[in-house]
Amino acid sequence: MKPPSWPEVRAMLRLAAPIAALQLGLMLYGVVDMMFLGRLGPDALSGVGVGNAVYFGLFIAGLGAMLGIDTMSSRAWGAGQPKVCAAVFVHAVVLALGTALILFAGLHLAGPFYRLVGVDPGVAATALTFLGVLKYTIFPGILFVACRQYLQSMDVTRPLLWAIALGNLLNAFLNWVLIFGRLGAPALGVRGSATASLAATWLMLAVVGTVAARRVRASGWRFHGWHRSVFAELLALGIPAGLQTLTEVCAFAFTTLLMGRLGAVPVSGHQIVLNMASVTFMVPLGISMSAAVRVGQGLGAGDRPAAARAGDTAIAVGVAFMALTAAVFWAVPEALVRLYTSDAAVLAVAVPLVHIAALFQVFDGAQVVLTGALRGVGETRLPLWANLFGHWAVGVPVGATLGLSLGWGPRGLWWGLSLGLVLTAGLLYWAWRRRSAPLRET
């Protein structure tokens, strides 16, 4: 793979930068929540962490099911067919509603699931209180994803940034009011944080939904019935992508649940470092989404070498960014953890985990950007198999053995996560070289 040229990097960053900013804005929700909830103590942090493990495990699967929009709409946009983009989006909205209903039903199984995996009863009780409100965000959340994928496939990103900015302001304000009972409101604790997220998600959907509807009307598209072929292609691309994201996120979520066997303090430390790693992950995730769009647009325009270059450039930039974050993690781990908590017991757990997180940053960034590049060429099955092998055949079992059976504790569980990411990244790099080779020859 040749080093990318500056014009290629600049072209990629024009789309990747706002998408990455969007992802960071979404992640800021969780950071703000954790900072407010941290004032309630380790019990609240651990309960919300275990609650989020289930919620986002399911939500990310729903998000993945919407990723077929990237491939289909970006190719149509590259070919100069905005009506096809609109048709893809309208069909995707129907799938989004159906997906949200299924996920909403799944969230009601959280209680039995916690008992099955042996989560501490006190931690589980807090998690269920939190989920009792948060579960309602699944509907506006999945619809927001559908609108976002449609708009960014056409290089429309500014309204998305406005939506995230407004949503974050509302979320922070309502966290301050509802968690602690300010301005005459009741002190709702973890339920207050979930209520803030619900209100902010509806606000974001209102903004992007309005813009998406206007784009559909401007395209000249008119409803002439549903087309099975569009649904079929969305499902053929989206189901493997959804399962792939589910396998990856559930590896981290299941590790959180296993951490719950060790008590509230280990879960709190784990959750803080996971949140830190998730913040940095948002940038390569944004680059991944831009890679899917730019590779798809290149193929739609009939420029196959440009599609390959777009994927290569995204991979190089994503890896470079994560190498920088790895250096920061390694250099100042305690200072980063203290942004969340000053509890000595939690610090003792979290700081060693930051060092482990530093070691897997590059591989985490590489695997997500490679997944986006492969999605751009219509390949969503190989990433699924790579994640199943890397995380579930190797990473999670090794982590459970080290952390629980051999007594390594939280560090053992995180070494398992690291091994899974290394294997997944290696397999996906092989897959990208294989799939992009024909594009370079034309």
C-alpha positions in Angstrom: 0.0 0.0 0.0 1.6 3.3 -1.2 1.7 6.3 1.2 -1.3 8.6 0.5 -0.7 11.9 -1.3 -1.6 15.1 0.4 -4.5 15.9 -2.1 -5.9 12.4 -1.2 -5.6 13.1 2.5 -7.2 16.5 2.2 -10.1 15.2 0.1 -10.7 12.5 2.7 -10.5 14.9 5.7 -13.1 17.2 4.1 -15.7 14.5 4.8 -14.0 12.7 7.6 -13.4 15.7 9.9 -17.1 16.7 10.3 -18.2 13.0 10.6 -15.5 12.5 13.3 -16.6 15.6 15.0 -20.1 14.2 14.9 -19.0 11.0 16.5 -17.1 12.9 19.2 -20.2 14.9 19.8 -22.2 11.7 20.3 -19.6 10.3 22.6 -19.6 13.6 24.6 -23.1 12.5 25.8 -21.5 9.6 27.7 -18.6 11.6 29.0 -20.9 14.3 30.4 -23.2 11.6 31.9 -20.2 9.9 33.5 -18.8 13.1 35.0 -22.2 14.0 36.6 -22.9 10.5 37.7 -19.4 10.2 39.2 -20.5 12.6 41.9 -23.0 10.0 43.0 -20.2 7.5 43.7 -19.0 4.1 42.4 -22.4 2.4 42.8 -24.1 4.8 40.4 -21.1 4.6 37.9 -21.0 0.8 37.9 -24.8 0.5 37.6 -25.0 2.8 34.7 -22.0 1.1 33.1 -23.7 -2.3 33.3 -26.9 -0.7 32.0 -25.1 0.9 29.1 -23.4 -2.4 28.3 -26.8 -4.0 27.4 -28.4 -0.9 25.9 -25.5 0.0 23.5 -24.9 -3.7 22.7 -28.4 -3.7 21.2 -28.4 -0.2 19.9 -25.1 -0.7 18.0 -26.6 -3.8 16.3 -29.5 -1.5 15.2 -27.0 1.1 14.0 -25.2 -1.6 12.0 -28.4 -2.6 10.3 -28.6 0.9 8.9 -25.1 0.8 7.4 -26.4 -0.6 4.1 -27.5 3.0 3.5 -23.9 4.0 3.2 -23.1 1.6 0.4 -26.3 2.0 -1.6 -26.8 5.8 -1.3 -23.2 6.8 -1.8 -22.9 4.8 -5.0 -26.1 6.4 -6.3 -24.8 9.9 -5.3 -21.5 9.2 -7.1 -23.5 8.2 -10.2 -25.6 11.4 -10.0 -28.9 9.7 -9.0 -30.4 11.7 -6.0 -33.8 10.1 -6.5 -32.3 6.7 -5.8 -30.6 8.0 -2.7 -34.1 9.2 -1.5 -35.7 5.9 -2.3 -33.0 4.1 -0.3 -33.6 6.4 2.7 -37.4 6.0 2.7 -37.1 2.2 2.6 -34.5 2.4 5.4 -36.8 4.4 7.6 -39.3 1.5 7.5 -36.5 -0.9 8.5 -35.4 1.4 11.2 -38.9 1.4 12.9 -39.0 -2.4 12.7 -35.5 -2.7 14.1 -36.3 -0.3 17.0 -39.3 -2.4 18.0 -37.2 -5.6 18.1 -34.5 -3.9 20.2 -37.1 -2.3 22.5 -38.4 -5.8 23.2 -34.9 -7.1 23.8 -34.2 -4.5 26.4 -36.9 -6.0 28.6 -34.8 -9.1 29.0 -32.0 -7.2 30.7 -33.0 -8.4 34.2 -32.9 -12.2 33.5 -29.7 -11.6 31.5 -27.9 -10.0 34.5 -29.0 -12.9 36.7 -27.7 -15.4 34.2 -24.2 -13.9 34.0 -24.0 -13.3 37.7 -23.9 -9.5 37.9 -23.9 -8.2 41.5 -27.5 -7.7 42.6 -27.0 -4.1 43.7 -25.3 -3.1 40.5 -28.0 -4.9 38.5 -30.8 -3.0 40.4 -29.2 0.4 39.5 -28.8 -0.7 35.9 -32.4 -1.7 35.6 -33.6 1.6 37.1 -31.4 3.4 34.5 -32.7 1.2 31.6 -36.3 1.8 32.7 -36.1 5.2 31.1 -33.2 4.9 28.7 -35.0 2.1 26.7 -37.3 4.7 25.1 -34.4 6.4 23.3 -34.1 3.4 21.0 -36.8 4.7 18.7 -35.5 8.3 18.1 -31.9 6.9 18.2 -32.3 4.4 15.3 -34.3 6.9 13.2 -31.5 9.5 13.8 -29.0 6.9 12.5 -31.0 6.4 9.3 -31.2 10.1 8.7 -27.5 10.6 9.4 -26.4 7.8 7.0 -28.6 9.3 4.3 -27.3 12.8 4.7 -23.6 12.0 5.0 -23.7 9.7 2.0 -24.4 12.9 0.0 -21.7 14.9 1.8 -24.3 16.8 3.9 -22.8 17.1 7.4 -23.4 20.7 8.7 -27.0 19.9 10.0 -25.7 16.9 11.8 -23.2 19.0 13.7 -25.9 21.5 14.6 -28.1 18.6 15.9 -25.2 17.2 18.0 -24.3 20.6 19.4 -27.9 21.4 20.5 -28.4 17.9 21.8 -25.3 18.1 24.0 -26.3 21.4 25.4 -29.7 20.1 26.4 -28.2 16.8 27.8 -25.7 18.6 30.0 -28.3 21.1 31.3 -30.9 18.3 32.1 -28.2 16.2 33.7 -27.4 19.1 36.0 -31.0 19.7 36.8 -32.5 16.2 37.0 -29.7 14.1 38.7 -29.3 16.5 41.6 -32.8 18.1 41.8 -31.9 21.7 40.9 -34.3 24.5 39.8 -37.1 22.9 41.8 -36.9 19.5 39.9 -36.9 16.2 41.8 -33.5 14.6 42.4 -33.8 11.6 40.1 -30.2 10.2 40.2 -29.5 7.7 37.4 -33.1 8.1 36.1 -32.4 11.8 35.7 -29.4 11.1 33.5 -31.5 8.7 31.3 -34.3 11.3 31.0 -31.7 13.9 29.8 -30.5 11.4 27.1 -34.1 10.8 26.0 -34.9 14.4 25.6 -31.7 15.2 23.8 -32.1 12.3 21.3 -35.6 13.5 20.3 -34.2 17.0 19.7 -31.4 15.6 17.5 -34.0 13.6 15.5 -36.2 16.7 15.0 -33.3 18.6 13.5 -31.9 15.9 11.1 -35.3 14.5 10.3 -36.4 17.9 9.0 -33.3 18.3 6.8 -33.6 14.7 5.5 -37.3 15.2 4.6 -36.4 18.4 2.7 -33.7 16.6 0.8 -36.1 13.9 -0.2 -38.6 16.4 -1.6 -35.8 18.4 -3.4 -34.6 15.2 -5.1 -37.9 14.9 -7.0 -38.6 11.4 -5.6 -42.2 10.4 -5.4 -43.7 7.4 -3.7 -44.7 4.7 -6.2 -44.9 1.8 -3.8 -42.4 -0.3 -1.9 -39.7 -2.2 -3.8 -38.6 -5.6 -2.5 -35.3 -5.3 -4.2 -34.4 -2.2 -2.2 -35.4 -3.8 1.1 -33.5 -7.0 0.1 -30.3 -5.1 -0.7 -30.5 -3.1 2.5 -31.0 -6.3 4.5 -28.2 -8.1 2.6 -25.8 -5.4 3.5 -27.2 -4.3 6.8 -27.8 -7.7 8.6 -24.1 -8.8 8.4 -23.0 -5.2 9.3 -25.4 -5.2 12.2 -24.2 -8.6 13.4 -20.6 -7.5 13.0 -21.1 -4.4 15.2 -23.0 -6.5 17.6 -20.2 -9.1 18.0 -17.6 -6.3 18.5 -19.6 -4.3 21.0 -20.9 -7.3 22.8 -17.3 -8.4 23.4 -16.8 -5.2 25.3 -20.2 -5.3 26.9 -19.8 -9.0 28.0 -16.4 -8.0 29.5 -18.2 -5.3 31.5 -20.7 -7.9 32.7 -17.8 -10.3 33.7 -16.2 -7.3 35.5 -19.5 -7.1 37.5 -18.5 -10.3 39.2 -15.5 -8.5 40.7 -17.6 -5.8 42.4 -18.6 -2.1 42.0 -15.1 -0.7 42.2 -13.5 -2.8 39.4 -16.6 -2.0 37.2 -16.2 1.7 37.9 -12.5 1.7 36.9 -13.2 -0.4 33.8 -16.1 1.9 32.8 -14.0 5.0 33.1 -11.2 3.6 30.9 -13.6 2.1 28.4 -15.2 5.6 28.2 -11.8 7.1 27.5 -11.0 4.5 24.8 -14.4 5.1 23.3 -13.8 8.8 23.0 -10.6 8.3 21.0 -12.4 5.5 19.0 -14.9 8.0 17.7 -12.4 9.6 15.4 -11.4 6.5 13.5 -15.1 5.5 13.5 -15.8 8.8 11.7 -13.0 8.1 9.3 -14.5 4.6 8.8 -17.8 6.1 7.8 -16.2 8.6 5.5 -14.2 5.7 3.9 -17.4 3.8 3.2 -18.9 6.9 1.6 -15.9 7.8 -0.5 -15.1 4.3 -1.6 -18.8 3.9 -2.6 -18.9 7.3 -4.4 -15.7 6.3 -6.4 -17.3 3.0 -7.5 -20.6 4.8 -8.4 -18.7 7.3 -10.5 -16.8 4.4 -12.3 -13.4 5.4 -10.9 -12.2 2.2 -9.3 -8.6 3.3 -8.6 -9.9 6.3 -6.7 -12.1 4.0 -4.6 -9.0 2.0 -3.6 -7.0 5.1 -2.9 -9.8 6.4 -0.7 -9.7 3.3 1.4 -6.0 3.3 1.7 -5.9 7.0 2.7 -8.5 6.5 5.4 -6.6 3.5 6.9 -3.4 5.5 7.1 -5.0 8.6 8.7 -6.9 6.4 11.2 -3.8 4.5 12.3 -1.8 7.7 12.6 -4.4 9.3 14.8 -4.7 6.3 17.1 -0.9 6.1 17.4 -1.0 9.7 18.8 -3.7 8.9 21.3 -1.8 5.8 22.4 1.2 8.0 23.3 -1.0 10.3 25.4 -2.6 7.4 27.2 0.8 5.9 28.0 2.3 9.2 29.2 -0.4 10.6 31.5 -2.8 7.8 32.6 -3.5 9.0 36.1 -4.2 12.6 35.0 -6.8 11.3 32.5 -8.5 9.1 35.0 -8.7 12.0 37.5 -10.9 13.8 35.0 -13.6 11.3 36.1 -12.9 10.5 39.7 -10.6 11.1 42.6 -11.6 7.9 44.4 -8.4 6.1 45.4 -9.7 2.6 45.0 -11.1 3.3 41.5 -7.8 5.0 40.5 -5.9 1.9 41.5 -8.0 -0.2 39.1 -8.2 2.3 36.3 -4.6 3.5 35.8 -3.1 0.1 34.8 -6.0 -0.4 32.4 -5.1 2.9 30.7 -1.7 1.4 29.9 -3.3 -1.7 28.3 -5.7 0.6 26.3 -2.7 2.5 25.0 -1.3 -0.7 23.5 -4.4 -1.6 21.6 -5.3 1.8 20.3 -3.7 1.4 16.8 -5.3 -2.0 16.3 -8.7 -0.7 17.4 -8.5 2.2 14.9 -7.2 0.0 12.1 -10.0 -2.5 12.4 -12.8 0.0 12.4 -11.5 1.9 9.4 -10.8 -1.3 7.5 -14.4 -2.3 8.2 -15.7 1.0 6.6 -13.5 0.6 3.5 -14.8 -3.0 3.0 -18.4 -1.8 3.5 -17.7 0.7 0.7 -17.1 -2.1 -1.8 -20.2 -3.9 -0.5 -18.3 -6.4 1.7 -20.0 -6.8 5.1 -19.7 -10.5 5.7 -15.9 -10.8 6.0 -15.8 -8.3 8.9 -18.5 -10.3 10.7 -16.4 -13.5 10.5 -13.2 -11.6 11.5 -14.9 -10.2 14.6 -16.4 -13.6 15.5 -13.0 -15.2 15.4 -10.9 -12.4 16.9 -13.2 -11.5 19.8 -15.4 -14.6 20.5 -13.2 -17.5 19.5 -10.0 -16.0 21.1 -10.3 -12.7 22.9 -13.2 -13.1 25.3 -12.3 -16.7 26.3 -8.7 -15.7 26.9 -9.8 -12.6 28.9 -12.2 -14.6 31.0 -9.5 -17.3 31.7 -6.9 -14.7 32.7 -9.2 -12.4 34.6 -11.4 -14.8 36.5 -9.9 -18.3 36.4 -6.2 -17.3 36.9 -6.9 -14.3 39.2 -5.5 -11.5 37.1 -8.6 -9.5 37.7 -9.5 -6.5 35.5 -6.2 -6.5 33.7 -6.7 -10.1 32.6 -10.0 -9.2 31.1 -8.5 -6.3 29.2 -5.6 -8.4 27.9 -8.3 -10.6 26.3 -9.9 -7.5 24.6 -6.5 -6.5 23.3 -5.8 -9.9 21.8 -9.2 -9.9 20.1 -8.5 -6.5 18.5 -5.1 -7.5 17.2 -6.4 -10.6 15.5 -9.4 -8.8 14.1 -7.3 -6.0 12.6 -4.9 -8.5 11.0 -7.8 -10.4 9.4 -9.5 -7.3 8.1 -6.3 -5.9 6.6 -5.9 -9.2 4.7 -9.5 -8.9 3.5 -9.0 -5.3 2.3 -5.9 -6.1 0.3 -7.7 -9.0 -1.3 -10.9 -7.0 -2.2 -9.1 -3.8 -3.3 -6.5 -5.5 -5.5 -8.8 -5.7 -8.6 -9.6 -2.0 -8.1 -6.0 -1.0 -8.4 -5.5 -2.9 -11.7 -8.1 -0.8 -13.7 
